[in-house]
Amino acid sequence: MKDFKEVSLGFTEEEAVREAQRCIACKKKPCCNGCPVEIDIPEFIRLVARKDYKGAIRKIKEKNNLPAVCGRVCPQETQCEALCVLIGKGKGGPVAIGALERFVADWEIEHSPHPSLSPVGGEGKGEGAAKVAVVGSGPAGLTAAADLAKYGYQVTLFESLSASGGVLRYGIPEFRLPRAILDRETGYIESLGVEIKCNILIGRTVTLSGLFEDGYKAIFLGTGAGLPYFLGIPGESLNGVYSANEFLTRVNLMHAYEFPKYKTPVKIGERVAVVGAGNTAMDCVRVAKRLGAQDAIIVYRRGEPEAPARRAEIEHAKEEGIEFRFLTAPIKIEGNEKGEVKSMTCLKMELGEPDASGRRRPIPIRGSEYEMPVDTVIIAVGQGPNPLIAHTTKELAVDDKSGELKIDENCMTSMKGVFAGGDITTGEGTVIAAMGAGKKAAAAMDSYLKGA
């Protein structure tokens, strides 16, 4: 693979209608229980089966403000599709809900140059409408902003980077989520009346207290998990060692894959090792392959069944020639006389009993050390909540161990009028889980502002 064009193709119209007709429209709608944003799944699928695609996208957007994103990156197989009653009935597996959502969203893109739906509910956004601020334009922030606009508030969304989208823009490669799709989705959010202001770092440029002084009546924090974790092994400071966050930001947001057109270099040698086996790790290793690595290797201390990445992402990586070294744990990164990575010492592992995560615990095999020649190492073992706002706002209560913001059952932090949701409160999670948190927080903010 040498280019960054989208890999997975969506349904044709014929395929979409045929798949939608498989849905038996069961009365209890168990699939809806697996959707964090509560889409009426059987109803939108019924509309697809009738070829009413405009009606289907309207039904989806009653609950989901980012359908073209979710149709591509949401792990439906472990959520809505996992609850489909067709599973186990010998009828070809669950209905492909995610693929149908993508089809409908892509149909709208093709047939409607300016997507916009009138706000659902709310009292309009006239001069008397309350001002609310949303901090962070990732999936939680975009969802909260859109729902708050639909409730009738004047919404300003603040983003610290030069473009909106948060992790959707800097963390997910073009071949999985094209920038044009993301731009279209954020454009829809703006069409609801949300004002997006980039290059403003809340906590530095403006404080939370400053936002209240500027007339904002409530604030939502959705700044995500931008603090990379490392392994704590020797050699992680060598040239050629990246966090997944830095690597993907350089490539996705700063266009390093188009160097020298864009002046952002990214060093890739012939052999690249990515430590970890989540979706982020799969993104990193597939990007490295596209940037010219002859050997792009996933190094993971557990086995393939324990890998947290979506099965589809693992299969795509295999199809693209990625090498997998399971049951392997790095213990040291070695450098040359110039301070550049030259190799990584690894231990072979075996699996013991399940640990607190429910996965079998990796146990080192004594005397199994070996050296793996590599030029680049990318650490993709997770990320924690962005600490900036908590560090500059002492009124915010934070979990001492995880760094996550503490919130109550109504999504409010320890600072009155300040709400939070998504990865900043839970640690790194899925896009759709963050969207669900943004939706819940928006409803709670609406109740708070109405004095309920």
Buried (B, 14 or more C-beta within 10 A) or exposed (E): BEEBEBBEEBBEEEBBBEBBBBBEEEEEBBBBEBBBBBBBBBBBBBBBBEEBBBBBBBBBBBBBBBBBBBBBBBBBBEBBBBBBBBEEEEEEBBBBBBBBBBBBBBBBBEEEEEBEBEBEEBEEBEEEBBBBBBBBBBBBBBBBBBBBBBBBBBBBBBBBBEBBBBBBBBBBBBBBBBBEBBBBBBBBBBBBBBEBBEEBBBBEEBBBEEBBEEEBBBBBBBBBBBBBBEBEBEBBEBEBBBBBBBBBBBBBBBBBBEBEEEEBEBBBBEBBBBBBBBBBBBBBBBBBBBBEBEBBBBBBBBBBEBBBBBEBBBEBBEEBEBBBBBBBBBBBBBBEEEEBBBBBBBBBBEBEEEEEEEBBBBBBEEEBEEEBBBBBBBBBBBBBBBBBBBEBBEEBEBEEEEBBBBBEEEBBBBBEBBBBBBBBBBBBBBBBBBBBBBBBBBBBBBEBBEEE
